[in-house]
Amino acid sequence: MADRDFHGDSQGNAAFSVERIPAARDMMIENEDRRGGGGGGGGGGDSDDKLQSVEMIFKGKVQPSWREQLTVRAFVVSFVLGVLFTFIVMKLNLTTGIIPSLNVSAGLLGFFFVKTWTKFLEKSGMLKQPFTRQENTVIQTCVVASSGIAFSGGFGSYLFGMSSIIAKDSTESNAAQNIKDPSLSWIIGFLFTVSFLGLFSVLPLRKIMIIDYKLTYPSGTATAHLINSFHTPQGAKLARKQVRALGKFFSFSFLWGFFQWFFTAADGCGFSSFPTFGLKAYDNKFYFDFSATYVGVGMICPYLINISVLVGGILSWGIMWPLIKNRKGDWYSADLSESNLHGLQGYKVFVSIAMILGDGIYNFVKVLGRTIQGFIQQYNKEIIPVSDRPSPEKSSTSYDDEVRTKLFVKDAIPPWISISGYVAIAAISIGIIPQIFHQMKWYYVLVIYVVAPALAFCNAYGCGLTDWSLASTYGKLAIFAIGAWAGEAHGGVLAGLAACGVMMNIVSTASDLMQDFKTGYMTLASPRSMFVSQIIGTAMGCVISPCVFWLFYKAFDNLGSPDSAYPAPYALVYRNMSILGVEGFGSLPQHCLTLCYIFFFGAIAINLVRDTIGKKWAKYIPLPMAMAIPFYLGSYFAIDMCVGSLILFIWGKLNKAKADAFAPAVASGLICGDGIWTLPSSILALLGVQPPICMKFLSRGANARVDTFLSS
């Protein structure tokens, strides 16, 4: 994905909440340093350039046309992998909202499947077209676009937040005009209406971003290096070994999920409720839940993210919530349940929201500042380029850049396609969205579509500089703006959530498209094939993601419940943001607003300190966005992630080269196997097949009372 991103508020080194984490930067930085060392400083001459040139390795190979890059087998493989990764992203969405980058897995599995396919055809003498890195890039783009809809579609955030299930937990603004329960028909219609606009909004700027400004797009660059390496002899050999490692841990993770299922006959049963550190710690959400998924996520996420999540869990569930619970009857009514928003639940949700907003606003201002600074520097250097004007002459251009630029410019996409496409889709959706959401007036949608291209450009440009996509931050701004405009009496809560969906889809797909253009630029994949692949992948996602969500929705009766296996925490968070935007601060429990102010400005202060003390010390300061996640959920998944970090740390100490090469594949196998187990477990639940055993843990006193009761 992401989001593809520390996406969520993410895409960089800080973000998660329903966000996605970008491709490993270490690989990108390492490769960039390698290239910079040889070609950049004047010395070295032409021979050094050629030794370091990627395109010299592929020189002499036939370059397929953009139509030849779009093969039937590529889209068949993309569809299969799209379904696979959508299940994984959906599960992550509905459990914690932490979504790591799956770019490496998508590229690796795409390479493996098509390479196996072509080898079989070659041996049988039926191979007509060899497998190229351009086709690999098309698969990568299509898969990420498809599974990305599971994130931007809001199935774990704004869209599910509209439902009566989540409204019941929030207790506020529960009138009929502020509730819309999921239905396959309107979800698919909504996604098809809003998911393509972002692609057309920044399409004319691809040459400016990639060639003229030479924006880095770190995740796109890292993915390109990965795909290029697969198609060298040494890289292909390593890729086969990585696929074997992925397959082994996929099988282990799937079978482990199957084994655990037998012990989960009721809520609170099974290994996922194992009181690892004692029953008191378990009551405060401190335990290891044996989740292969989050052990794998921990191996992919940077150490700082995992530690930040754990610190947030200790601060909230270890210190704050027990202290506030002791004020029951003073700060809030003793008659309220812990799940009531006017009670303890309100502190958990709104303090978490305050940290998320503080972190999001700080990074929004920071990225916007860098974007403006980048514009000023470009303006001082040269006349700002226009998409159909020749790029200014550069004093020296590497062989790689010459080859890549020539192809990128040759396969240009006419500006009229993007302009007419945006206007046509916008006109259609202005008519359709108010039919889906009656609270969302046509002029709300029109205002969003007038503002969205500028925001999409800012997001895409900022992502190119920093690798941060602030899609969810823009979505949150839309929640407050449209929700307050509509007002509570006219369904402002639902209008705000719908506006969030429109805005998030536009700015998210815009930055994703530019990341993919960067990947295509560096693998000599045509911009036309990239754009077509992105459109086809998005269309697949608009059908696959709602169907996968519908399977979860129908299979698990307690979906969205705080105590279920799929609590969808950010659905409640986003709904309460919308309530806050409509009702103001009057809905908060006593002293909650003071705590919100403290954590809002605290998040800004922590980020400010991180950015001023330098990288050497910043790596020891936790990230507010990551700290905010366990405030509502608890620390159990943070412990899983730290176990993943510990495994990676020990592996790196024992054999760093092997850990660097195989850790992403092992982690992906753990995530994929456990994620795919949700498909058969959902089918079993739909068929009414229940696990035969409940494994539960009781204190000695509780066990004695149970024995006494049973014997009587």
RAHU-V479694 format. One record per backbone hydrogen bond with DSSP energy under -0.5 kcal/mol. CO is the residue of the C=O (numbers start at 0). NH is the residue of the N-H. If there is no record, write none. Layout:
co->CO nh->NH
co->CO nh->NH
//
This chain:
co->2 nh->1
co->2 nh->4
co->5 nh->10
co->5 nh->20
co->7 nh->471
co->9 nh->6
co->9 nh->7
co->9 nh->468
co->18 nh->98
co->19 nh->6
co->20 nh->5
co->23 nh->27
co->24 nh->28
co->25 nh->29
co->26 nh->30
co->27 nh->31
co->28 nh->32
co->29 nh->33
co->30 nh->34
co->31 nh->35
co->32 nh->36
co->33 nh->37
co->34 nh->37
co->34 nh->38
co->35 nh->39
co->40 nh->42
co->41 nh->44
co->43 nh->47
co->44 nh->48
co->45 nh->49
co->46 nh->50
co->47 nh->51
co->48 nh->52
co->49 nh->52
co->52 nh->56
co->53 nh->56
co->53 nh->57
co->55 nh->58
co->57 nh->60
co->61 nh->63
co->64 nh->68
co->65 nh->69
co->66 nh->69
co->68 nh->70
co->70 nh->74
co->71 nh->75
co->72 nh->76
co->73 nh->77
co->74 nh->78
co->75 nh->79
co->76 nh->80
co->77 nh->81
co->78 nh->82
co->79 nh->83
co->80 nh->84
co->81 nh->85
co->82 nh->86
co->83 nh->87
co->84 nh->88
co->85 nh->89
co->86 nh->90
co->87 nh->91
co->88 nh->92
co->89 nh->93
co->90 nh->94
co->91 nh->94
co->91 nh->95
co->91 nh->96
co->93 nh->567
co->96 nh->18
co->96 nh->98
co->97 nh->99
co->98 nh->20
co->101 nh->105
co->102 nh->106
co->103 nh->107
co->104 nh->108
co->105 nh->109
co->106 nh->110
co->107 nh->111
co->108 nh->112
co->109 nh->113
co->110 nh->114
co->111 nh->115
co->112 nh->116
co->113 nh->117
co->114 nh->118
co->115 nh->119
co->116 nh->120
co->117 nh->121
co->118 nh->122
co->119 nh->123
co->120 nh->125
co->120 nh->126
co->121 nh->124
co->131 nh->135
co->132 nh->136
co->133 nh->137
co->134 nh->138
co->135 nh->139
co->136 nh->140
co->137 nh->141
co->138 nh->142
co->139 nh->143
co->140 nh->144
co->141 nh->145
co->142 nh->146
co->143 nh->147
co->144 nh->148
co->145 nh->148
co->146 nh->149
co->147 nh->150
co->147 nh->151
co->148 nh->152
co->149 nh->154
co->150 nh->153
co->153 nh->156
co->153 nh->158
co->153 nh->159
co->156 nh->160
co->158 nh->161
co->159 nh->162
co->161 nh->179
co->162 nh->166
co->163 nh->167
co->164 nh->168
co->165 nh->169
co->166 nh->170
co->174 nh->177
co->175 nh->178
co->182 nh->186
co->183 nh->187
co->184 nh->188
co->185 nh->189
co->186 nh->190
co->187 nh->191
co->188 nh->192
co->189 nh->193
co->190 nh->194
co->195 nh->198
co->195 nh->199
co->196 nh->200
co->197 nh->201
co->201 nh->204
co->202 nh->205
co->204 nh->208
co->205 nh->209
co->206 nh->210
co->206 nh->211
co->207 nh->212
co->208 nh->214
co->216 nh->220
co->217 nh->221
co->218 nh->222
co->219 nh->223
co->220 nh->224
co->221 nh->225
co->222 nh->226
co->223 nh->227
co->224 nh->228
co->225 nh->229
co->226 nh->230
co->227 nh->230
co->228 nh->231
co->231 nh->235
co->232 nh->236
co->233 nh->237
co->234 nh->238
co->235 nh->239
co->236 nh->240
co->237 nh->241
co->238 nh->242
co->239 nh->243
co->240 nh->244
co->241 nh->245
co->242 nh->246
co->243 nh->247
co->244 nh->248
co->245 nh->249
co->246 nh->250
co->247 nh->251
co->248 nh->252
co->249 nh->253
co->250 nh->254
co->251 nh->255
co->252 nh->256
co->253 nh->257
co->254 nh->258
co->255 nh->259
co->256 nh->260
co->257 nh->261
co->258 nh->261
co->259 nh->262
co->260 nh->263
co->261 nh->692
co->262 nh->694
co->265 nh->268
co->269 nh->272
co->270 nh->273
co->272 nh->274
co->273 nh->275
co->274 nh->277
co->277 nh->281
co->278 nh->282
co->279 nh->283
co->280 nh->285
co->281 nh->284
co->284 nh->286
co->284 nh->634
co->285 nh->276
co->286 nh->288
co->289 nh->291
co->290 nh->294
co->291 nh->295
co->292 nh->296
co->293 nh->297
co->294 nh->298
co->295 nh->299
co->296 nh->300
co->301 nh->304
co->301 nh->305
co->302 nh->306
co->303 nh->307
co->304 nh->308
co->305 nh->309
co->306 nh->310
co->307 nh->311
co->308 nh->312
co->309 nh->313
co->310 nh->314
co->311 nh->315
co->312 nh->316
co->312 nh->317
co->313 nh->317
co->313 nh->318
co->314 nh->319
co->315 nh->320
co->318 nh->322
co->319 nh->323
co->320 nh->324
co->321 nh->325
co->323 nh->326
co->324 nh->327
co->326 nh->329
co->326 nh->330
co->326 nh->331
co->330 nh->589
co->331 nh->328
co->332 nh->335
co->336 nh->339
co->337 nh->344
co->339 nh->342
co->339 nh->344
co->339 nh->345
co->342 nh->345
co->342 nh->346
co->343 nh->347
co->344 nh->348
co->345 nh->349
co->346 nh->350
co->347 nh->351
co->348 nh->352
co->349 nh->353
co->350 nh->354
co->351 nh->355
co->352 nh->356
co->353 nh->357
co->354 nh->358
co->355 nh->359
co->356 nh->360
co->357 nh->361
co->358 nh->362
co->359 nh->363
co->360 nh->364
co->361 nh->365
co->362 nh->366
co->363 nh->367
co->364 nh->368
co->365 nh->369
co->366 nh->370
co->367 nh->371
co->368 nh->372
co->369 nh->373
co->370 nh->374
co->371 nh->375
co->372 nh->376
co->373 nh->377
co->374 nh->378
co->375 nh->379
co->376 nh->380
co->377 nh->381
co->385 nh->388
co->397 nh->401
co->398 nh->402
co->399 nh->403
co->400 nh->404
co->401 nh->405
co->402 nh->406
co->403 nh->407
co->404 nh->408
co->405 nh->409
co->406 nh->410
co->408 nh->411
co->409 nh->411
co->411 nh->413
co->413 nh->416
co->413 nh->417
co->414 nh->418
co->415 nh->419
co->416 nh->420
co->417 nh->421
co->418 nh->422
co->419 nh->423
co->420 nh->424
co->421 nh->425
co->422 nh->426
co->423 nh->427
co->424 nh->428
co->425 nh->429
co->426 nh->430
co->427 nh->431
co->428 nh->432
co->431 nh->434
co->431 nh->435
co->432 nh->436
co->435 nh->437
co->436 nh->439
co->438 nh->440
co->440 nh->443
co->440 nh->444
co->441 nh->445
co->442 nh->446
co->443 nh->447
co->444 nh->448
co->445 nh->449
co->446 nh->450
co->447 nh->451
co->448 nh->452
co->450 nh->453
co->450 nh->454
co->451 nh->455
co->452 nh->456
co->453 nh->457
co->454 nh->458
co->455 nh->459
co->456 nh->460
co->457 nh->461
co->458 nh->462
co->459 nh->463
co->460 nh->464
co->461 nh->465
co->461 nh->467
co->462 nh->466
co->463 nh->215
co->463 nh->216
co->466 nh->468
co->467 nh->469
co->468 nh->7
co->469 nh->473
co->470 nh->474
co->471 nh->475
co->472 nh->476
co->473 nh->477
co->474 nh->478
co->475 nh->479
co->476 nh->480
co->477 nh->481
co->477 nh->482
co->478 nh->482
co->479 nh->483
co->480 nh->484
co->481 nh->485
co->482 nh->486
co->486 nh->489
co->486 nh->491
co->487 nh->490
co->490 nh->494
co->491 nh->495
co->492 nh->496
co->493 nh->497
co->494 nh->498
co->495 nh->499
co->496 nh->500
co->497 nh->501
co->498 nh->502
co->499 nh->503
co->500 nh->504
co->501 nh->505
co->502 nh->506
co->503 nh->507
co->504 nh->508
co->505 nh->509
co->506 nh->510
co->507 nh->511
co->508 nh->512
co->509 nh->513
co->510 nh->514
co->511 nh->515
co->512 nh->516
co->513 nh->517
co->514 nh->518
co->515 nh->519
co->516 nh->520
co->517 nh->521
co->518 nh->522
co->519 nh->522
co->519 nh->523
co->519 nh->524
co->520 nh->523
co->525 nh->529
co->526 nh->530
co->527 nh->531
co->528 nh->532
co->529 nh->533
co->530 nh->534
co->531 nh->535
co->532 nh->536
co->533 nh->537
co->534 nh->538
co->535 nh->539
co->536 nh->540
co->537 nh->541
co->538 nh->542
co->539 nh->542
co->539 nh->543
co->540 nh->544
co->542 nh->546
co->543 nh->547
co->544 nh->548
co->545 nh->549
co->546 nh->550
co->547 nh->551
co->548 nh->552
co->549 nh->553
co->550 nh->554
co->551 nh->555
co->554 nh->556
co->555 nh->558
co->557 nh->560
co->560 nh->563
co->565 nh->559
co->567 nh->570
co->567 nh->571
co->568 nh->572
co->569 nh->573
co->570 nh->574
co->571 nh->575
co->572 nh->576
co->573 nh->577
co->574 nh->578
co->575 nh->579
co->576 nh->580
co->577 nh->581
co->578 nh->582
co->579 nh->583
co->582 nh->585
co->583 nh->586
co->584 nh->587
co->588 nh->591
co->588 nh->592
co->590 nh->594
co->591 nh->595
co->592 nh->596
co->593 nh->597
co->594 nh->598
co->595 nh->599
co->596 nh->600
co->597 nh->601
co->598 nh->602
co->599 nh->603
co->600 nh->604
co->601 nh->605
co->602 nh->606
co->603 nh->607
co->604 nh->608
co->605 nh->609
co->606 nh->610
co->607 nh->611
co->608 nh->611
co->608 nh->612
co->613 nh->616
co->613 nh->617
co->614 nh->618
co->616 nh->619
co->617 nh->620
co->619 nh->621
co->621 nh->623
co->622 nh->626
co->623 nh->627
co->624 nh->628
co->625 nh->628
co->625 nh->629
co->627 nh->630
co->627 nh->631
co->628 nh->631
co->628 nh->632
co->629 nh->633
co->634 nh->638
co->635 nh->639
co->636 nh->640
co->637 nh->641
co->638 nh->642
co->639 nh->643
co->640 nh->644
co->641 nh->645
co->642 nh->646
co->643 nh->647
co->644 nh->648
co->645 nh->649
co->646 nh->650
co->647 nh->651
co->648 nh->652
co->649 nh->653
co->650 nh->654
co->654 nh->658
co->655 nh->659
co->656 nh->660
co->657 nh->661
co->658 nh->662
co->661 nh->665
co->662 nh->666
co->663 nh->667
co->664 nh->668
co->665 nh->669
co->666 nh->670
co->667 nh->671
co->668 nh->672
co->669 nh->673
co->670 nh->674
co->671 nh->675
co->672 nh->676
co->673 nh->677
co->674 nh->677
co->675 nh->678
co->675 nh->679
co->676 nh->680
co->677 nh->681
co->678 nh->682
co->679 nh->683
co->680 nh->684
co->681 nh->685
co->682 nh->686
co->683 nh->688
co->684 nh->687
co->687 nh->689
co->692 nh->264
co->692 nh->694
co->693 nh->695
co->694 nh->269
co->698 nh->702
co->699 nh->703
co->700 nh->704
co->701 nh->705
co->702 nh->706
co->703 nh->707
co->704 nh->708
co->705 nh->709
co->706 nh->710
co->707 nh->711
//
